[in-house]
Amino acid sequence: MPPRKLVSLHSSRLFDPENSGALTYLTKVRGLEPAVLRKYGVGCASYGFVSKSNDAGGPRYEDDLCVTFPWLMRCGEVAEQEELRGGEFVWKDGEANGAEDKEKEKKERRAKRGHAEKEAKTKKKESEMTPLERYHHRKERRDRVKAAQEKATREKERLPTEVDEEGDDDGPHVTADSDAEALLGPYVPRRIKARSLTDKSRQRLDPSGGGFGLFGWHTVPADAVEVVVTEGEFDAMAVYQATGRAAVSLPNGCRSLPAEVLALLERIDVVYLWMDDDGPGREGAEMFARKLGVERCLVVRPSGKRGWKGDRKGRGVGEDADGATPESGEEDDEKAEEDDGPPPPPKDANEALLAGWDLEELLEEARELPHERILRFADLRDQVIHEIVNPEKYRGVPIPSLPGFTSLIKGFRRGEMTVLTGPTGSGKTTFLGQASLDLAEQGINVLWGSFEIKNTRLIQKLLQQYMKDVLPVGLNDRDLPAEEKRRQAAALTALADRFESLPMHFMKFHGGSDVDDVLDAMEYAAYVHDVEHIILDNMQFMISRQAAGKRSGSSFDKFDMQDIAIEKFRKFATDYNVHVTLVVHPRKEDEGARLGMSSFYGSAKATQEADTVLILQSDGKRKFVEVKKNRFDGTLGHAPLYFQLRSGRYSETEEGASVPAKTIVPRGVSAVKSVGKQQSKGSRAMASSSFYDDIRGQHPV
């Protein structure tokens, strides 16, 4: 945890005249008031980031001015988090409590959690209530929220100490916050999030490896019954500035709500989820609502029908047209008629504040999620229109190292399933390893399930791909100068440190495994680590144990087990809104035969359930990934793959390509171009050489 004084130091630097650039950005560009910045503890500091132009000797760091966002929590809340993490945080009087006191505190916390769990089990969910019970339940919740809002308004108008007319001081006003401080202790910085002023992608958490918190949590009153949760820090401050409502922001944007943060929100009755109005934001809001409890969450999705405070020209209140005056006459009236109505709905809360929207009215538009299985067009109307108008926002996460492949599938999207096949040794794991690194480097939480290759071996392959160079294998046994050995060892350690920071997780399975156990691990990762993309490599190795346990052992039994497993993975991808990539080996084909949709082992279930079907094809001299099915927009085709031996990666250009280890010519395809030549009677039909003109590649070594 960072020192307590560091937050104050960063805050004082923000208001230092020498750092006027940071304050100007926050007040002029983001429209935030200095009083709000002080309340949230925002500051500025210089942090080191890896330079984009690295030297040959290793990574080079450069300082960049950042805005700092502290995560402040009470000492008791930190202690509970650390206990869940298996650690310990001592805070009372700066000294360790006696063994009896600590044991007593643990028992109290366990009893409190047990009571809460018992209440949760006996408490009816809204889906189980009758319509009349549901009505009274929601009315009671609305009354509690209204009472809390009225109390907050009174507290805001009230002075800290009340003095009567004679000047007698009745003493300090006792609030729930003072009680909470006596019970849980003062606020301390859990971590500090730093974000560069010039480069949005430059962000870091100080210190690394610490726990998670919510920015602005210290501004939430102890007796608050509602809170607004936003995607970004600027959005939370915008909500508070415009409405006075308690507002916090997530630690990692719309992609992550860590389990240790959920405990902080347990005491809140109503949670407003205001994510960005785009594809990932909408998906994140739905995922968080299900994690927090749909019955107590309201999702903010501005429709544009309410909340606009500007004029018909799309200007905010108090703004004038360029050089126009109220007496400008008929010409201005004609221009106003050309552009009546408000602008498009704001993307987020900060944009709404800057554009002149009434954030209170936008919050009043918040609605509960519709029933999980029943929808009306009205529930999907805004999203459908948004997808039509902004199709690029609903494309999946791209694979930057393979732009041609990305242009075919339009990226990997959540809630979908991809199946991949290819001959043995064709490079399926290599291809998926490269794709997983591209995803992780963009902040996508990835879960690997490697049932064929041990995790240690898989990670070695990933490290080489991440380094984009040969690893120093056998460094201690090589005849090198001591200084060179130390340099390479230091470089390997630095590489491991950078790789460790990637949001990548690995399942502890190998060989035959129970499908239900795998699904349990996937469910845990999706809930706790907010995993968005899961790779299962591969189906045959996974179900081999179950197949061996069957007495008959017939092919039909194996096919049935595979079909059931595929159906479960397909359902998991939909229910948990994650992308599942499943490797399925092909059925036995002649060596060199070109694979098709019917080449997948088992029945047609795999290709039927999949949203995207990929096949790695190779003839020994040419290698490409073929898209055989694409539910997103129907685009089919192929992208060339050239294996780079040094980096262990694929590229779509021939530069640096390795020489193939062997040549396999598919049946019916000539290795020699023969376009226009007349074939003799009875000879095998030859595919046109133009078929491979744009897909030449090679077999990976």
N, C-alpha and C positions, 0 to 999 in steps of 0.2 A: 504494500500500500504506500502511496506517496505521502510525504510529510504533511502535517496539517497546515503549516505556514505556506506551503507551495501555492495553494489556491489563492490566498490573499496576495501573495507576491505577483502571481500572474494577473490578478484583477487590477492591482495598482499599476502594473506596466501598461495595461490597456488604456488607462486614463492619463498616462504620461504623455506630455506633448511630443516627445521624441517618437512615439509610436502612433502618431495621429492617423496614419494610413489605415490601421486596423479599425480604429474607432470610426473613422469616416466611412469605411466599408459597411460596418454594422448599422450605423445610423442613417446613412444616405442611401446606400444600395439596398439594404435589407429592411429599412424603415423601422428599426427598433429604438426605443427610447433608452437613454442612459440609466434611468431608474430600474428598468426591467433587466438590463444587462447586469447591474449590480445585484439585484435580487437573486438572479440565477447563478451568480458567481462566475460569469464569463470573463475570460482574460486573454492574454496573448503571450507567446513565448516562441523562441527559436528551437526547432527540432531538426535533427539530421536525417536525411533520406538518401537512399542509394541513387547515385547519379545515373541518368539514362545513357550517358556515354562513359561506359566503364573502361578502365585501363586494362592492359593485358595482364598486369600483375595482380588483379583482383578487383573487387568492388570498390568504388570511390564514393564517399559520402559528401553531401553538401547541405549547408544549413538553409532552412526556409522558415519564414515568419508564419506562425500558425495561430488560429483562434483556438482557445482551450475551453473545453466543456467539462466541468467536474461532475462526477457521480458522488453525491453526498448521501450518506446513510447514517442512521444512529448506530452507536456502538453495539447495542444489543442485537440489531438486525445483522450486522457484520458477523457477530459471534455465532448466530444461528446458521448463517450461510457457511461459515467455516466448519461448523460441526457437521453439516451435511456433506461437505467436501472432504471430511476426514481430518481436518486441521483444527486449530484452536486459536482464538483471539481473546487475549486478556485485556480488559479495559477498566475494571473498577479500581479507582484510586491509583491506577498505574501499577498495581501489584497483583500478583497471582492470588486468587481466592484460595481459601483453605480447602482441603479435600472434601470436607463435609458440606461446605457451601456449594462447591461445584456440583457435587452429587445431587444436592437438593434442587439446584437450578435445573439440572438435566431431567430429574423426575418431574418437575413442574412443567417443563416444556413438553415432555412425552405425554403427560396427562392432558395438557392443553391440546396437543395434536390428536390424541386419541379421542377426546371429546368432540373435536371438530370433525374427525372422520366418522364418528358414530352419528353425528347430526347429519352429515352429508349422505350417509347410507339411508337414514330414515326419512330424509326430506324428499318429497316428491319432485320429480322433474316436471317441467311445463308440459312435455309431451305426454305425461301420464295423467295430467289433471283433466277434470271435466271442464267444459267451456265456462261454467259458472265459477269454478275454483280458479281457473286461469284468469278470469276477469278480476276477481278480488285480489289475487296475488299481484297482478300488474298494477292495480289501483293503489294497493298498499305501498308498493315500491315507488310509484310516482309521488305519493304523499310524503314519503321519507325524503326523496330528493328535493321536493319543493320546500319542505321544512328546513333542510340543510342549506338550501340557497338563501332563504330568508334569514337564517341565523348568520350565514357568512356576510350578508349585506349589513346586518346590524353590527357585527364585529368590526367590519371595515370602517364603519362610521364612528365607532366608539374609540375613545382615547385609551391608552394603556392603563392609566390610573384615573379614576373618577374623583373629582374634588367638588365638594358641595359649595353653596354660595358663601358660607362663612370661611371657606378656605381649608376646612378640615379634610385631611387625606384619609380616606377609608382603607388605604392599603392597595397593593397591586391586585390587578384583576386576574384571578386564577382561571386558566383555560385548559383545554384538553392537551394542548401542546406542552404546557408546563408539567402536567401529569406524566406525559409520555417521556419527557426528558428525565424526570425523576426515576422512571422505571427502566428506560432503555439507554439513558445516557445521552451525551451531546452528539452532534453530527461530526462525522469524520470523512475524509475523501476516500472512497473505495478505489477509484481509478480516475485518470484524466484522459479524455479523448481530445486529440489534437488534429486539426484539419488545416491544411495549407490555404493561404489566402489566394494564391495564384494558380494552384493545380488541385482541382477537386479530388483527384485520385490519390493524392498524398495524404494519407491518414494513418494514425497510429494510436495505440493505447499505452498509457504510461502508468505503472510498469507493465511489461509483458507478462502473461501467464497468471494475472490476477483474476479476481471474481468479476461478476457483472452487476451493474446497477442501472438505474434510470436517471437520465439527466432531468433535473428539476424536482426530484423526489422530495428534497428538503423544503420545497414550497407548498407541499400538500399538507393541509392541516391534519392533525391526528384524528379528528372526528369527521373527516370528509367522507361522504357516502358516494361521491361520483368524481371521476377524473377523466380528462381527455388525454388519450395516448396518441401521439403523432409519430410520423416516420422520421422526421428530422428535427434537429435542435432549434433551428430558426422557426419552424412551424409551431413548436410548443410555446416559445416566447411570444409569437404573434397571437396565439389564442389567448394567452393570459393578458397581454396588453390590450386586446380589443374587447374582451368579455369579463376579465377578472376571474375566470374559472381556473381551477387547478389544472395544470397541463404538464405532462412529462413526455419525453421522447425515448424511443427504443434505442438500445445500445448499438445495434448493427443494422439499422434501417428496416425495411419491410420483410427481410429474409430471415430474421432471427428473433425469437422470444425465448431466451434461455430459461430452463426450469427453475433456477435459483431466483429469477426475477418474478416468477409467478407467485411465489410466497409473499412478496411485498404487496401484491394486489389482492390478496385474499380478503382483506377487510373492506374492500370497496364494493358497494352494492351495484353501481352502474358504471360501466366503462364505455366511453365513446372512443371508437377506433376511427381515426382520421388519417388514412394512408394517402399516398399520391394517387391521383385519378388516372392511372394507367394499368396495363395488364398485371405487372408484378404487384402493384399496390392493392388492386382488387383481390388478387389471389391471397396476398398476405393477410388482408383484413379478414377474409373468410377463415383462413387457417387459425389465426389468433383467436377469433371468436369461438371456435370449437375447442381450443385449448383452455380458454378462460371460462367457458360456459356460455352457450348461445343465449340462455335465458337472461343473462345480465349484461349483454353487450349490445350496443347500438352502433351501426356503421354509418359514417358520414360520407355521403356521395352527393355533392351539390348538383342539382338538376338545372340550375340557371333560371328557374322560374321564380325563385325568391331570393331576397338578400341583396339585390343590386341597388346601390345608393347613388349611382352616377346619373347623368342625363342621357337623353336619347342618342347623343353622339358617341356614347361609350366612354365619357370622361368621368373621372371621380368627382365627388362633391367638392365644390370650391375651385375646380380647375376651369380655366378659360381656354377658348379656342385660340389658335395662333393669331394674335393681334385683334381678336374680336371683342366687341363690347356688347352689353345688353341692348344697346340701341342700334345694332348693326343692320336691322331691317329684314326685308323679305328674302334677300339672298341667303342669309343664314338659315331662315326657316325652310327654304327649298332643300338646302344641304342636309338639314336635320331629318327631313322626310326620307331621304335616300338611305339613311342608316338608323332606323328606329329599332328599339329593343336593346337589351343588355349584350355584352360580349359573351363569348363562350364561357362555360363554368370554369372556375379557377382549378389549376392542377393540384395545389396544396394550400395550406393555411397561410403561409407567408405570401404567396402570390395573391391570395384573396385580400390580405391586409393592404398590400401595395396598390392593388387595382381599385380599392374602394368598396369592397363588398362588406355587408353586415355579417360578421362571423357568428353573432348570436342567432340570427335567423338561419344561417347555414347549419348550425348545430341543432336547431329545432327540427330541421328536415331529416335528421338521423332516424333510421329505421332498423328494426330487428331483421336478422337474416330470415329469409323465407324458409318454409319447411324443407327439410333435407331432400325429400322425395317428390314434393309437389310444387310446381311453379306455374305462374301465369306469365303471359307476355309482358305485363306491366313490371314484373320482377326483373326481366331481362332486357327491357326496352332500351334503357340507357346504354347498357354494355353492347348490345347489338349495333346500335347506331355508332357508338364510339369505335367499334371494330371496323365498321364500314368506312368511316371517315379517316381513321388512323390505322390502317392495316399493319404498318411497319412496327407499331408498338406491341403487336401481338405475335410477332415472330419470336422464335425461341432464342436461347442463348447461343451465339455463334461459336464456331471453332476457328479462331483467327489464323492458326497455322495452316488451315486447309480451306481457303476462301471459296474454291470451286465447289467443294463438297457442301459447304454452308449454303451456297447459292441454290443448290438443289433442294435440300431439306428445309431451308429457312431456319436453321437452328433447332436445338432440342427444347421442347415445350413441356411444362409441368402437366401432370395428369395424363401423359401418354406413355406408350410402351413401344420400344424398338427391339426388333430381333435381328441378330447378326449371325451369319454363317460364312464358312469358307473352308477350303481343304485344310487338313492337318499341316501345321507349319506355315500357313499362308500369312501369318502376322496379325491375327485377330486381337491378341492381347496387346501387341505393340500399338495397334491402331487405337484401341480403347484407352490404353495408358496415356497416349498423347492427347486424346480428346479430354480425358479426366483432368489432366494438368491444365489445359486451356480453360476448362470450366473453373477449376479451383483458383487459378490466377485472376479470374474475374469476380471472385468472392462467392462463388456457388459452392454450397456445402455438398461434398461428394462422399458417398459410402461405397467402398469396394468389398465385394464378396468373391474371393478367389478360391475356388474349390479344387482347381487343378494345379496351381502353382502356389507354393508356400508364400506367406506374406513377406518374409525376409527377402526371398528371391524377387518377388514382384517389386518391392520397394527399391531394390538395387537397379532394376530396369527403369523405374520411374525417376530415380536420382540421375541416371545417365541422361534421360530425356530432358529432365529439368535443367541440368548443367549444360546440355547441348554439346557435350564433349565426352571423351573417354575418361572413365573413373580411374584413379590411381590404384588399380588392383595389384595386390602383392607388393605394396610400397616398402614394407620392412625388409623384404627379401631381395629387393633390387639394388644393384650396385650404383648408388648415387651419392653425391656429397651430402654431408650431414645437414648443411644449410638448405639444400634443395628438398631433402626429405621433410624438414621442418616446415618449409613453405607450402609443400603439397598437403601435408597433414593439416596445416592451418586453413588452407583453402577448402579441404574436405569438411572440416568442422564448421566453417562459415556456410558451406552449402547445406549441411544438415540443419543448421539453425534456420536458414531461410525456408527450407522444405517443411520444417516443423511448424512454421507459422501458417502454412496453407490449411484451409478448412477441409481437410481430407481425413476420413476415418476408414478403418478396416475391420471387417467381421472376422471373428476368431473361429473360422470353420476351415476344414480342409478335407477333401475327399467326400465320401457319402455322408449326407446330413439329412436330418428330418426337416421337411419343408416348413412345418409349423414352427420349429425352433428358429429357422431363418426368418420367417415372417415376424416372430416376436422381436428379434434383434432389429429388423427393419423398422418396426413400429416404435421401438425405444429410440432409435436414432432420429426418426422423423419428429418425435415429440420433444426429446431432450436437446438434440443438436440441430434441429430444423433442417435436416438433410433434404435436398431438392433433387438430387440425381443419384440413382443406385445402379451399380453395375454388378451383374451376376455372371460369373465366368467359371463353369458353364453348366447347362442344364443336365447333361448326361452324368457328369461326375457328382452332381448334387443328389440325384435320385438313385444313385447306384446302390446305396445301402438298403433303401426300401425295396428296390427291385430284387436284391439278393434275398430279402426276407420272405418274398412270395414263394410259395411251394411250387406252383406250376411253372413260373418263370417264362411263360410264353410271351411272344412279342405283343400280343394284345394287352396283357397285363402291363407291360412297360409303357405301351402307348397310352393306356388309361391313366396311369400314374402321371405321365408327362402332361397329359391334357388337363388333369385336375390341378397340377402345380401351375401351369400357365394361366389357367382361369383365376387362381388365387392371386397371382402376381398382377394380372390385369386389373382385378378388383382393387388391389392395394394401391396401384398407381392412381386410380380414379378417386378412391375414398380419401387418400392422404395427399392428393394433389402433388405427387412427385413423379419424376420421369424414371422409368425402369428400363434399363438396357439389358437384354438377356441374350447370351451366346448359346446357340443351339448348333451342335455338330451336324454336318450333312449325312445323309444316308450313304452307303457305300456306292461309289461311282468309279468308273474307269479313270485311272490317273490321267490328268490333263483334260478331262471332260468339263465342258462349261456347265456351271450350276444354274438352276432355275428355281422357281417357286416350289416345284415339287421335289426339290433336292433336300429339303429340311427333313431331318430324322423325325419319325413319328407320323401322326396324322396331319391334317391341314389346320389343326387348331392354332398352331403357333403363328402362321401367316394370317389367319382369319382374325385373331384377337389383336394383332399388332397394328399400330398406327403407321409405323415405318418399317420397311423390310430392306435390309442391307446385305449384300453379298460381296465378299472379297474374291475377285476373279484374278487368275494368273495363268499365263501360258509359258512362264519361264523367262520371257523377254519383255513381256508387257504385263503390267499389274494395274488394277483399277478397282475402285469401290463402286458398285452398281446399286442404284436406288430402284428397287423393283416395286415398291408400294409407298405411297405418300398421301395420307388422308388429309393433310393440311391444305394443300392446294393442287395436288395431283401431278406435280412436276416429277418426271422420271428421267433417268439418264445415268451418266457415269462420270467420275472424276479420276484423273490419272494419279497414281501413287508411285513415288520414287523413293526407295529406301536409302537413307543416309547412314552408313555403317558407323561413322564416328560418333554421331549424336544418338543413334538408335531411334531416329524419328523418320516420318514420311514427309515429303514435300511434293508439290505439284509441278515442279520444274526439274529438268534433268541435271541441273548444276549440283555437283558433288555426289551424284548417284553412285551406288556401289555396283560392281559387276555381279550379275546373278551367279549363284552357285551351280545351277543346273538349268537345263532348258526342257520344258515340257510343252509340246504342241498339242492343243486340243484337237479332238476328232473333227474332221471336216474343215479344218483351218490350215492353210498352207503357210509354212514358215517363209516362203519366198513370194514376193509380190508378183501377181500374174494377171493383173487386170487386162481384159481385152483378149487374152489368149483363148483359143478354142480348145475345149477339153475333149479328149478321146472318149469314145462310147464306152460306158461302163465304169469310167473313173469316178472317184468320190467327188461330190460337189465341194467346191472351194469357196470359202467366204471371201467377199471382196476385201482387198487390203485397206480400202478406205474406212472400213469398220473400225480399224485400229489406228487410223491416222492421228486422232486426238487423245488416245488413251494408252500410248506406249509407256511401259514401266518396266519393272524387273522384279524378280523373286528376292525377297529379303534373305540375307544370309543368316 
